Structures are given as C-alpha cells and as structure tokens.
Amino acid sequence: MTDSQYETSRRDWVSTCAYRYWGDQAHAVSALSFSRHACEDLPSGRWVFVLLPDWAKDCGVNGCILVDEASVDSDQEGPPWESCDWIYAAWLFLTGAYERAHEKSNGPTHSYSSRLEQRHEALFDHAWVNRIFLFLRRWAARDSNHTEQDLFGDLPDTEIILTHDVDAIRLTPEIRLKQAAFQVAKLGSSFVEGKFERSIESARNGVRFLTHSGDLRTLSLVRSMEEGAGIRSRIYFYAGDAGLKRKIPRAFLIDPAYDIQSPYLRKELTAFVDGGWEIGLHPSSGAWADPSQMHEQKIRLESAAGIEAKFCRQHWLRFSFLETWKAQEKAGFANDATLGFNDRPGFRCSHALRLNPWNTAENAALKISATPILFMDSHFYDYHPMPHSERLSAITKWLDEVRAVKGQITVNWHTHTITPAYGWRDGYEALLSYLK
C-alpha cells in the first residue's frame, strides 16, 4: 500500500466514524478549504484551542475546540479554523494516539489517568471529536448554501446506555479487607488535608464494611427499579474461576468470587434475558490480552445464560490499546465498553461515539465495535467523594455534554453498591431519574 493509500484509508475511517453526523455526504466535508497534513501516528503531546467563527461558536466550548498542535499549520494565513486539519485532529483523538505512544514506551496504564506522563484534564472534559464533526457539518452546509437538515438530514438521537458490572453478590473477606484498607487510606488523606468531616465518614464506612451482614444480592432489585423507570440496561457478569480457584494474589484480591453456574445466578440470568435486558461478559483481570481466557469465559457465561454473549467490558478496566480489542475480537465479541478511566470520569479519547477501533498495525479498522464508558459510581463516591448535591450536579454535567453533542456512551453502576454496605443507592436513583 502506498503512502497515499494509507492516508486515504485513514481519512475514510474518520469519515466512517462521523457517519451519524454526515451520513453519505462526507464528500461535502472533504471539499472544505482547511489545511491538510499527513495522518502520522505520533501526536505532539501539546494541545491548543482553535477559535471557531461566530456562526459556529456553539459547536465548541466557549467558542473553541481543543486539538493537538500537530494538526495546526501555524504558518498558514487566514482564519484559525482554516489552518487546522480537522480530520487529522479527529484521527489523533479517535485512535488514542497520545496513549498509544505512552503505552509503547511504558506499557499500558490499565485505565489509570494518573499513570500518564502528562495530565491534561481538558482532553477528557469534553467530547471534542463529536464537536469537530458537528462543526464540519455546519461549515459544509454553510459553504453549499444549504441548511444542515437539507444536506445531512436530522441530527441523531443521543444514546446513553446504562450498564452494570456484577462484581460481587456477597461481602467476601477479601472485599472487606480491600474496602477497609481503602477507607483507612481515605481517612488519612482527608485528615492531612484538614477535611475532618470526610475523615469521620471514612471511618464510619470502614466499620460498616467490617460489620455488615455480607448479603449483596441486588439483581432482582435492579430489575424492579429499572422496570419502574422504563429502562433496560446491559449487565456484565464475571465467568472466570470462582472462590479459591482464583489465582493468587492479584486475581484472588481483584476478581469476583462467585460462580456463574450457581443456581442463584442461573435463575437471575434467565430473569434478565426473559425481561429484555442485555447480558455481557466481564472478563477476569488477567484476561485483558488473552483471547483464549476470554473465549473460555464467554462459553461459560453462554452456557449459564442460554444466549450468545456479544458484549464485554474488562474487569477493573484492565486494558491495552495495542492488545485488548484484538484479543476480544479474536474471542468472538461484537462490542466492548472498556474505554474509560478507573480514577476519573470523562471522555478518554475525547469522543462519545460507538466505532470500530483503528488497528494501526494493519492500517485498517477492527471488526469489533467499542462504546466508551463515561463514568462509574466509584468516581463520585470513592475516588472523588462529594456531597449528594454536588454528585447530582456532576452526573448531570457529564450526561449533558453527551446530549449536547448527540453522542453515544455507556455509564456504569455496580450492582452491589446500592446495598446499605456501600450506601450508593441515591446516586443510582438519580441516574435512573435522569435517564427516564
């Protein structure tokens, strides 16, 4: 394949990612007079805001869109929006170019933003790619003297998919130990920061985890609450080794302890399937790059549920840009929902889109599709604890961004956290109310 063919294939893929906004009219965007660069794999790692024209300021944030500096031709004269190669800017975000480069040098972050060499919060605060596509849609319509609706059709509906990871159905000794240790760490951190009320709360939480009866079976409650809200979510179940069969120490401390073949879970799986919920696999923590483990667990889940398991999300969000999607595709999955951060909410690759990830090694798209995860419950309770009112505002803020760009995203609420042991039911109720 020639360099020109490589370039064409990459730009065509970006247009495919924009299909929900451009439909079959990508040629109208290609005709726009903005700068063109080669779609190199390596980003500059420096980001700049490009000022939009007055007629498109609402497509950005405060009238601007964030891009990698590599996509901007600083020597080109004319309006700033014409000096940016918007397709290349989208390419760098969509492919996770910055994280891929980091992974090649340092190994996968396994979804911890704090492990990146640089912290650039602005990258993750908005769905910049969606905003790029919306801006180019607006520009192309204006250039052709058409309305957006006449040229491209109506904007798509927002897709916010509620999901659950079933990580526990009882408080095992290892969960009690992990949570007690986590609360002690939070207590110390809050005390040093002078946040004594938060320290007291952490102490209470630690005691609650150590003394709670241990019953975390909430699956029928989840169905009841979601039926009341008119919602059907997607539930990810673990189907790896159970109990003491888990490998020590990582899997024993991290992986769920339950057996997917147990009578209780078989009954619950049947109820979910019969009621119209979607079932997916939550592969074990060690399977993030191992298609054989994933496939074995997929078969085990399918046997218990009596359906084909097309969906997956890696447990603990253990993930590699270079390995995980390829392994999932080889294992037979159709859609993944792992792309997100463990330690913060946000748009990990600056987009809210379901797409077929780009395989840089093959210079082609993978067959598996991936839908990002925007946030999970622990972001608002464990990693960044906050009062109830602030939590509701934060949840609303993130979801409003998805609605503003007509995006596609998943959100995750662990089923065991709506029990008194965790006390996170209020956030789940607020989320259901928003989605309803």
Protein Blocks (a to p, Z undefined) as FASTA:
>chain_A
ZZklmmmmmmmmmmmmmmmmnmmmlmmmmmpccddddddfbdghiacdddddfklmmmmg
ehiacddfklpcfkbgcjfklmpcfklmmmmmmnommmmmmmmmnopekhpaklpmbdcf
klmmpcfklmmmmmmmmmmmmmnopafklmnopadddddddddddfbfbdcfklmmmmmm
mmmmmmmmmmmnopaklmmmmmmmmmmmmmggoiacfklmmmmmmmmnopacdddddfbd
ehjlpccfklmmmmccbdfkbmklmmmmmmmmmnopacdddddfklmmmmklmmmmmmmm
mmmnopacfbdcdehhiacfklmmmmmmmnopabdckbccfkbgcjfkopacddddddfk
lopacfbdcdddfbdfklmmmmmgcdfklmmmmmmmmmmmmmmnopacdddddfklmpmk
lopmmmmmmmmmmmZZ
